[in-house]
Amino acid sequence: MYIISEMFSYPFIVKAIIAGLLVSFCASLLGVSLVLKRYSMIGDGLSHVGFGALALATALNLAPLQVSIPIVIIAAFFILKMSENSKINGDAAVALISTGSLAFGVMVISLSTGINTDVCNYLFGTILGLSNSDVYLSIVLSIVVLITYALTYHKLFAITFDENFAQGSGIKVSLYKMLLAILTALTVVLGMKTMGSLLISSLLIFPALSAMRLFSDFKSVSIAALIIAVICFISGMIVSYVYATPTGASISMANVIVFLIFSLIKYIKSN
């Protein structure tokens, strides 16, 4: 408790906790649907697209997030459309766009400014260096994502488990799949500043996978994933503060440890 109270005495850590918790909320909830629909790699793919957008913004001296958000959303749209093409499966569509975007980003950086501090911050995260505008933007967009998710929860639940049944029930499946992709794109862009483009997918995947080790129904998995995401985020922040380790990596490792613990518990219970 002393360490936590000491952490909250620093304004930059308070800002990091507020923004990070909001991103964790969004990522954990969306991650359940993404994992169940076998779209778990879309977060990793979109983070690479975000890196390409960041490189372009840096080369043109534009605001990174203002450039990244529309580009990543457009990329999410193309990934879904390519996934629906029987000639290109979902994983191949993600790999095609993500690797192309990453290569584009590296080329743009090498031809313009070269690898600098800003680029490294977006690659590996700089949650402790968030500005007030970053925090405000994170709060607004996270609230938009959470409210949209809450309002469309039943529709997203339906398309996650049975698209044919949802289609027969009058649900516009393509529309809500696109909505899921857009919400994921927004979360990825927000998480790039906190976790870095190389680690943001861990917030989408690990809480959902950990929750699925011990829970089976959608609601329980979603709630458990949310709780796990919060615990892992706070734990990672504390470890980073005490041992001066990279914050994004510390949060990701906390998620890995929880997943291994839950997997062990499941193994013990099944035997």
C-alpha positions as YAML, in Angstrom:
chain: A
units: angstrom
residues:
- id: 1
  name: MET
  ca: [0.00, 0.00, 0.00]
- id: 2
  name: TYR
  ca: [2.91, 2.35, 0.71]
- id: 3
  name: ILE
  ca: [4.30, 1.77, -2.78]
- id: 4
  name: ILE
  ca: [0.90, 2.41, -4.37]
- id: 5
  name: SER
  ca: [0.37, 5.62, -2.38]
- id: 6
  name: GLU
  ca: [3.88, 6.74, -3.32]
- id: 7
  name: MET
  ca: [3.15, 6.04, -7.01]
- id: 8
  name: PHE
  ca: [-0.01, 8.15, -6.86]
- id: 9
  name: SER
  ca: [2.01, 11.09, -5.54]
- id: 10
  name: TYR
  ca: [3.53, 11.50, -9.03]
- id: 11
  name: PRO
  ca: [1.18, 13.21, -11.54]
- id: 12
  name: PHE
  ca: [2.77, 11.49, -14.56]
- id: 13
  name: ILE
  ca: [2.13, 8.05, -13.02]
- id: 14
  name: VAL
  ca: [-1.49, 8.99, -12.25]
- id: 15
  name: LYS
  ca: [-1.97, 9.98, -15.90]
- id: 16
  name: ALA
  ca: [-0.38, 6.71, -17.00]
- id: 17
  name: ILE
  ca: [-2.66, 4.66, -14.74]
- id: 18
  name: ILE
  ca: [-5.82, 6.43, -15.95]
- id: 19
  name: ALA
  ca: [-4.99, 6.01, -19.63]
- id: 20
  name: GLY
  ca: [-3.63, 2.49, -19.21]
- id: 21
  name: LEU
  ca: [-6.63, 1.22, -17.29]
- id: 22
  name: LEU
  ca: [-9.03, 2.58, -19.90]
- id: 23
  name: VAL
  ca: [-7.09, 0.94, -22.72]
- id: 24
  name: SER
  ca: [-6.96, -2.31, -20.71]
- id: 25
  name: PHE
  ca: [-10.75, -2.21, -20.22]
- id: 26
  name: CYS
  ca: [-11.35, -1.80, -23.96]
- id: 27
  name: ALA
  ca: [-8.75, -4.35, -25.04]
- id: 28
  name: SER
  ca: [-9.89, -7.09, -22.64]
- id: 29
  name: LEU
  ca: [-13.56, -6.85, -23.63]
- id: 30
  name: LEU
  ca: [-12.90, -6.73, -27.37]
- id: 31
  name: GLY
  ca: [-10.28, -9.45, -27.06]
- id: 32
  name: VAL
  ca: [-12.88, -12.03, -26.03]
- id: 33
  name: SER
  ca: [-14.78, -11.66, -29.31]
- id: 34
  name: LEU
  ca: [-11.56, -11.47, -31.34]
- id: 35
  name: VAL
  ca: [-10.17, -14.68, -29.84]
- id: 36
  name: LEU
  ca: [-13.46, -16.58, -30.19]
- id: 37
  name: LYS
  ca: [-13.81, -15.49, -33.83]
- id: 38
  name: ARG
  ca: [-10.17, -16.43, -34.51]
- id: 39
  name: TYR
  ca: [-9.32, -12.79, -35.20]
- id: 40
  name: SER
  ca: [-6.78, -12.70, -32.37]
- id: 41
  name: MET
  ca: [-3.94, -11.59, -34.64]
- id: 42
  name: ILE
  ca: [-5.87, -8.59, -35.97]
- id: 43
  name: GLY
  ca: [-4.57, -6.50, -33.07]
- id: 44
  name: ASP
  ca: [-0.98, -7.33, -33.94]
- id: 45
  name: GLY
  ca: [-1.63, -6.63, -37.60]
- id: 46
  name: LEU
  ca: [-3.30, -3.29, -36.91]
- id: 47
  name: SER
  ca: [-0.47, -2.26, -34.59]
- id: 48
  name: HIS
  ca: [1.95, -2.74, -37.49]
- id: 49
  name: VAL
  ca: [-0.33, -0.62, -39.65]
- id: 50
  name: GLY
  ca: [-0.26, 1.97, -36.88]
- id: 51
  name: PHE
  ca: [3.52, 1.95, -36.97]
- id: 52
  name: GLY
  ca: [3.44, 2.60, -40.72]
- id: 53
  name: ALA
  ca: [0.99, 5.47, -40.13]
- id: 54
  name: LEU
  ca: [3.24, 6.84, -37.39]
- id: 55
  name: ALA
  ca: [6.23, 6.77, -39.72]
- id: 56
  name: LEU
  ca: [4.23, 8.67, -42.35]
- id: 57
  name: ALA
  ca: [3.08, 11.25, -39.78]
- id: 58
  name: THR
  ca: [6.64, 11.71, -38.53]
- id: 59
  name: ALA
  ca: [7.96, 12.22, -42.06]
- id: 60
  name: LEU
  ca: [5.24, 14.78, -42.83]
- id: 61
  name: ASN
  ca: [5.43, 16.50, -39.40]
- id: 62
  name: LEU
  ca: [1.78, 15.70, -38.65]
- id: 63
  name: ALA
  ca: [0.08, 14.70, -35.39]
- id: 64
  name: PRO
  ca: [0.69, 10.93, -34.98]
- id: 65
  name: LEU
  ca: [-2.70, 9.94, -33.54]
- id: 66
  name: GLN
  ca: [-4.69, 12.07, -35.98]
- id: 67
  name: VAL
  ca: [-2.98, 10.26, -38.85]
- id: 68
  name: SER
  ca: [-2.98, 6.79, -37.28]
- id: 69
  name: ILE
  ca: [-6.67, 6.58, -36.35]
- id: 70
  name: PRO
  ca: [-8.19, 6.89, -39.86]
- id: 71
  name: ILE
  ca: [-5.45, 4.79, -41.49]
- id: 72
  name: VAL
  ca: [-5.80, 1.94, -38.97]
- id: 73
  name: ILE
  ca: [-9.60, 1.99, -39.30]
- id: 74
  name: ILE
  ca: [-9.30, 1.76, -43.10]
- id: 75
  name: ALA
  ca: [-6.82, -1.11, -42.69]
- id: 76
  name: ALA
  ca: [-9.30, -2.92, -40.41]
- id: 77
  name: PHE
  ca: [-11.94, -2.55, -43.13]
- id: 78
  name: PHE
  ca: [-9.64, -4.05, -45.77]
- id: 79
  name: ILE
  ca: [-8.59, -6.92, -43.49]
- id: 80
  name: LEU
  ca: [-12.24, -7.88, -43.00]
- id: 81
  name: LYS
  ca: [-13.03, -7.62, -46.70]
- id: 82
  name: MET
  ca: [-9.98, -9.70, -47.61]
- id: 83
  name: SER
  ca: [-10.89, -12.28, -44.95]
- id: 84
  name: GLU
  ca: [-14.33, -12.68, -46.53]
- id: 85
  name: ASN
  ca: [-12.62, -13.50, -49.83]
- id: 86
  name: SER
  ca: [-12.43, -17.30, -50.02]
- id: 87
  name: LYS
  ca: [-9.05, -17.05, -51.75]
- id: 88
  name: ILE
  ca: [-7.41, -15.26, -48.80]
- id: 89
  name: ASN
  ca: [-8.05, -16.53, -45.27]
- id: 90
  name: GLY
  ca: [-8.05, -14.30, -42.19]
- id: 91
  name: ASP
  ca: [-4.48, -14.98, -41.07]
- id: 92
  name: ALA
  ca: [-3.13, -14.39, -44.56]
- id: 93
  name: ALA
  ca: [-5.03, -11.10, -44.82]
- id: 94
  name: VAL
  ca: [-3.59, -9.89, -41.52]
- id: 95
  name: ALA
  ca: [-0.07, -10.97, -42.51]
- id: 96
  name: LEU
  ca: [-0.36, -9.34, -45.92]
- id: 97
  name: ILE
  ca: [-1.39, -5.93, -44.59]
- id: 98
  name: SER
  ca: [0.73, -5.95, -41.41]
- id: 99
  name: THR
  ca: [4.02, -6.90, -43.04]
- id: 100
  name: GLY
  ca: [3.41, -4.51, -45.91]
- id: 101
  name: SER
  ca: [2.69, -1.67, -43.47]
- id: 102
  name: LEU
  ca: [5.73, -2.49, -41.36]
- id: 103
  name: ALA
  ca: [7.97, -2.50, -44.42]
- id: 104
  name: PHE
  ca: [6.45, 0.79, -45.56]
- id: 105
  name: GLY
  ca: [7.10, 2.33, -42.15]
- id: 106
  name: VAL
  ca: [10.72, 1.22, -42.07]
- id: 107
  name: MET
  ca: [11.28, 2.56, -45.59]
- id: 108
  name: VAL
  ca: [9.71, 5.94, -44.80]
- id: 109
  name: ILE
  ca: [11.75, 6.29, -41.61]
- id: 110
  name: SER
  ca: [15.00, 5.36, -43.33]
- id: 111
  name: LEU
  ca: [14.35, 7.93, -46.08]
- id: 112
  name: SER
  ca: [13.35, 10.73, -43.71]
- id: 113
  name: THR
  ca: [14.35, 11.20, -40.08]
- id: 114
  name: GLY
  ca: [15.82, 7.81, -39.26]
- id: 115
  name: ILE
  ca: [15.03, 5.99, -36.03]
- id: 116
  name: ASN
  ca: [14.54, 8.65, -33.36]
- id: 117
  name: THR
  ca: [13.15, 8.83, -29.85]
- id: 118
  name: ASP
  ca: [9.54, 9.36, -30.95]
- id: 119
  name: VAL
  ca: [9.60, 6.29, -33.19]
- id: 120
  name: CYS
  ca: [11.12, 4.13, -30.46]
- id: 121
  name: ASN
  ca: [8.48, 5.36, -28.02]
- id: 122
  name: TYR
  ca: [5.71, 4.16, -30.30]
- id: 123
  name: LEU
  ca: [7.49, 0.87, -30.96]
- id: 124
  name: PHE
  ca: [8.03, -0.01, -27.30]
- id: 125
  name: GLY
  ca: [5.62, 2.32, -25.50]
- id: 126
  name: THR
  ca: [6.11, 5.34, -23.29]
- id: 127
  name: ILE
  ca: [3.21, 5.20, -20.88]
- id: 128
  name: LEU
  ca: [5.03, 7.35, -18.31]
- id: 129
  name: GLY
  ca: [5.53, 10.10, -20.87]
- id: 130
  name: LEU
  ca: [1.88, 10.72, -21.71]
- id: 131
  name: SER
  ca: [0.95, 14.36, -22.21]
- id: 132
  name: ASN
  ca: [-2.32, 15.87, -20.96]
- id: 133
  name: SER
  ca: [-3.69, 15.80, -24.52]
- id: 134
  name: ASP
  ca: [-2.83, 12.09, -24.80]
- id: 135
  name: VAL
  ca: [-4.72, 11.37, -21.58]
- id: 136
  name: TYR
  ca: [-7.77, 13.43, -22.62]
- id: 137
  name: LEU
  ca: [-7.87, 11.71, -26.01]
- id: 138
  name: SER
  ca: [-7.54, 8.31, -24.35]
- id: 139
  name: ILE
  ca: [-10.40, 9.09, -21.98]
- id: 140
  name: VAL
  ca: [-12.74, 10.32, -24.74]
- id: 141
  name: LEU
  ca: [-12.05, 7.50, -27.20]
- id: 142
  name: SER
  ca: [-12.09, 4.81, -24.49]
- id: 143
  name: ILE
  ca: [-15.48, 6.02, -23.27]
- id: 144
  name: VAL
  ca: [-16.74, 5.92, -26.87]
- id: 145
  name: VAL
  ca: [-15.46, 2.35, -27.27]
- id: 146
  name: LEU
  ca: [-16.91, 1.16, -23.94]
- id: 147
  name: ILE
  ca: [-20.32, 2.77, -24.49]
- id: 148
  name: THR
  ca: [-20.53, 1.40, -28.04]
- id: 149
  name: TYR
  ca: [-19.56, -2.06, -26.80]
- id: 150
  name: ALA
  ca: [-22.20, -1.93, -24.05]
- id: 151
  name: LEU
  ca: [-24.94, -0.81, -26.46]
- id: 152
  name: THR
  ca: [-24.10, -3.50, -29.02]
- id: 153
  name: TYR
  ca: [-23.15, -6.27, -26.56]
- id: 154
  name: HIS
  ca: [-25.94, -8.67, -27.57]
- id: 155
  name: LYS
  ca: [-25.31, -8.16, -31.29]
- id: 156
  name: LEU
  ca: [-21.58, -8.76, -30.88]
- id: 157
  name: PHE
  ca: [-22.35, -11.84, -28.78]
- id: 158
  name: ALA
  ca: [-24.57, -13.21, -31.56]
- id: 159
  name: ILE
  ca: [-22.09, -12.71, -34.39]
- id: 160
  name: THR
  ca: [-19.25, -14.08, -32.24]
- id: 161
  name: PHE
  ca: [-20.85, -17.50, -31.81]
- id: 162
  name: ASP
  ca: [-23.08, -18.04, -34.83]
- id: 163
  name: GLU
  ca: [-23.06, -15.67, -37.79]
- id: 164
  name: ASN
  ca: [-25.70, -17.67, -39.68]
- id: 165
  name: PHE
  ca: [-28.13, -17.57, -36.75]
- id: 166
  name: ALA
  ca: [-27.44, -13.86, -36.28]
- id: 167
  name: GLN
  ca: [-28.07, -13.25, -39.98]
- id: 168
  name: GLY
  ca: [-31.34, -15.19, -39.76]
- id: 169
  name: SER
  ca: [-32.36, -13.14, -36.73]
- id: 170
  name: GLY
  ca: [-32.16, -9.96, -38.76]
- id: 171
  name: ILE
  ca: [-28.78, -8.79, -37.43]
- id: 172
  name: LYS
  ca: [-26.61, -7.03, -40.01]
- id: 173
  name: VAL
  ca: [-23.57, -9.26, -39.53]
- id: 174
  name: SER
  ca: [-21.25, -7.34, -41.85]
- id: 175
  name: LEU
  ca: [-22.07, -4.07, -40.10]
- id: 176
  name: TYR
  ca: [-21.30, -5.40, -36.63]
- id: 177
  name: LYS
  ca: [-18.15, -7.19, -37.78]
- id: 178
  name: MET
  ca: [-17.01, -3.86, -39.16]
- id: 179
  name: LEU
  ca: [-17.95, -2.17, -35.88]
- id: 180
  name: LEU
  ca: [-15.87, -4.73, -33.95]
- id: 181
  name: ALA
  ca: [-12.92, -4.03, -36.25]
- id: 182
  name: ILE
  ca: [-13.28, -0.26, -35.83]
- id: 183
  name: LEU
  ca: [-13.43, -0.53, -32.03]
- id: 184
  name: THR
  ca: [-10.35, -2.74, -32.13]
- id: 185
  name: ALA
  ca: [-8.57, -0.24, -34.38]
- id: 186
  name: LEU
  ca: [-9.28, 2.61, -31.94]
- id: 187
  name: THR
  ca: [-8.06, 0.53, -29.00]
- id: 188
  name: VAL
  ca: [-4.88, -0.44, -30.83]
- id: 189
  name: VAL
  ca: [-4.09, 3.19, -31.71]
- id: 190
  name: LEU
  ca: [-4.66, 4.25, -28.09]
- id: 191
  name: GLY
  ca: [-2.55, 1.38, -26.81]
- id: 192
  name: MET
  ca: [0.38, 2.16, -29.09]
- id: 193
  name: LYS
  ca: [1.43, 5.06, -26.87]
- id: 194
  name: THR
  ca: [1.07, 3.07, -23.66]
- id: 195
  name: MET
  ca: [2.24, -0.43, -24.65]
- id: 196
  name: GLY
  ca: [3.99, 0.19, -27.96]
- id: 197
  name: SER
  ca: [3.02, -1.25, -31.33]
- id: 198
  name: LEU
  ca: [5.02, -4.41, -30.59]
- id: 199
  name: LEU
  ca: [3.18, -5.29, -27.35]
- id: 200
  name: ILE
  ca: [-0.35, -3.91, -27.65]
- id: 201
  name: SER
  ca: [-1.72, -7.22, -28.97]
- id: 202
  name: SER
  ca: [-0.89, -8.81, -25.59]
- id: 203
  name: LEU
  ca: [-3.64, -6.71, -23.99]
- id: 204
  name: LEU
  ca: [-6.14, -8.07, -26.51]
- id: 205
  name: ILE
  ca: [-5.16, -11.72, -26.39]
- id: 206
  name: PHE
  ca: [-3.86, -12.75, -22.96]
- id: 207
  name: PRO
  ca: [-6.73, -11.65, -20.66]
- id: 208
  name: ALA
  ca: [-9.27, -13.43, -22.88]
- id: 209
  name: LEU
  ca: [-7.18, -16.61, -23.17]
- id: 210
  name: SER
  ca: [-6.52, -16.65, -19.41]
- id: 211
  name: ALA
  ca: [-10.23, -16.24, -18.61]
- id: 212
  name: MET
  ca: [-11.11, -19.07, -21.00]
- id: 213
  name: ARG
  ca: [-8.92, -21.47, -19.03]
- id: 214
  name: LEU
  ca: [-11.40, -21.42, -16.12]
- id: 215
  name: PHE
  ca: [-14.68, -20.02, -17.49]
- id: 216
  name: SER
  ca: [-16.87, -21.12, -20.36]
- id: 217
  name: ASP
  ca: [-19.81, -18.75, -20.92]
- id: 218
  name: PHE
  ca: [-19.35, -15.45, -22.74]
- id: 219
  name: LYS
  ca: [-20.40, -13.15, -19.89]
- id: 220
  name: SER
  ca: [-18.19, -14.84, -17.29]
- id: 221
  name: VAL
  ca: [-15.21, -14.84, -19.65]
- id: 222
  name: SER
  ca: [-15.71, -11.13, -20.42]
- id: 223
  name: ILE
  ca: [-15.92, -10.17, -16.74]
- id: 224
  name: ALA
  ca: [-12.94, -12.36, -15.82]
- id: 225
  name: ALA
  ca: [-10.90, -10.95, -18.71]
- id: 226
  name: LEU
  ca: [-11.64, -7.41, -17.52]
- id: 227
  name: ILE
  ca: [-10.56, -8.22, -13.96]
- id: 228
  name: ILE
  ca: [-7.42, -9.99, -15.17]
- id: 229
  name: ALA
  ca: [-6.50, -7.04, -17.41]
- id: 230
  name: VAL
  ca: [-6.80, -4.61, -14.49]
- id: 231
  name: ILE
  ca: [-4.79, -6.80, -12.10]
- id: 232
  name: CYS
  ca: [-2.05, -7.38, -14.68]
- id: 233
  name: PHE
  ca: [-1.86, -3.69, -15.54]
- id: 234
  name: ILE
  ca: [-1.54, -2.59, -11.91]
- id: 235
  name: SER
  ca: [0.95, -5.38, -11.18]
- id: 236
  name: GLY
  ca: [3.04, -4.45, -14.20]
- id: 237
  name: MET
  ca: [3.04, -0.80, -13.18]
- id: 238
  name: ILE
  ca: [4.18, -1.67, -9.65]
- id: 239
  name: VAL
  ca: [6.95, -3.99, -10.91]
- id: 240
  name: SER
  ca: [8.08, -1.33, -13.36]
- id: 241
  name: TYR
  ca: [8.14, 1.32, -10.61]
- id: 242
  name: VAL
  ca: [9.99, -0.82, -8.06]
- id: 243
  name: TYR
  ca: [12.53, -2.49, -10.37]
- id: 244
  name: ALA
  ca: [12.79, 0.18, -13.10]
- id: 245
  name: THR
  ca: [11.81, -2.27, -15.84]
- id: 246
  name: PRO
  ca: [10.08, -1.23, -19.10]
- id: 247
  name: THR
  ca: [6.41, -0.65, -18.28]
- id: 248
  name: GLY
  ca: [4.89, -2.22, -21.40]
- id: 249
  name: ALA
  ca: [7.04, -5.35, -21.08]
- id: 250
  name: SER
  ca: [6.25, -5.62, -17.35]
- id: 251
  name: ILE
  ca: [2.50, -5.51, -18.04]
- id: 252
  name: SER
  ca: [2.83, -8.10, -20.81]
- id: 253
  name: MET
  ca: [4.87, -10.42, -18.57]
- id: 254
  name: ALA
  ca: [2.23, -10.12, -15.84]
- id: 255
  name: ASN
  ca: [-0.32, -11.31, -18.41]
- id: 256
  name: VAL
  ca: [1.93, -14.22, -19.43]
- id: 257
  name: ILE
  ca: [2.34, -15.30, -15.79]
- id: 258
  name: VAL
  ca: [-1.42, -15.17, -15.14]
- id: 259
  name: PHE
  ca: [-2.06, -17.23, -18.28]
- id: 260
  name: LEU
  ca: [0.43, -19.88, -17.14]
- id: 261
  name: ILE
  ca: [-1.10, -19.98, -13.64]
- id: 262
  name: PHE
  ca: [-4.64, -20.32, -15.00]
- id: 263
  name: SER
  ca: [-3.50, -23.01, -17.44]
- id: 264
  name: LEU
  ca: [-1.91, -24.94, -14.55]
- id: 265
  name: ILE
  ca: [-5.10, -24.64, -12.48]
- id: 266
  name: LYS
  ca: [-7.14, -25.96, -15.41]
- id: 267
  name: TYR
  ca: [-4.74, -28.86, -15.84]
- id: 268
  name: ILE
  ca: [-4.94, -29.75, -12.14]
- id: 269
  name: LYS
  ca: [-8.76, -29.54, -12.13]
- id: 270
  name: SER
  ca: [-9.06, -31.73, -15.23]
- id: 271
  name: ASN
  ca: [-6.91, -34.42, -13.68]
...
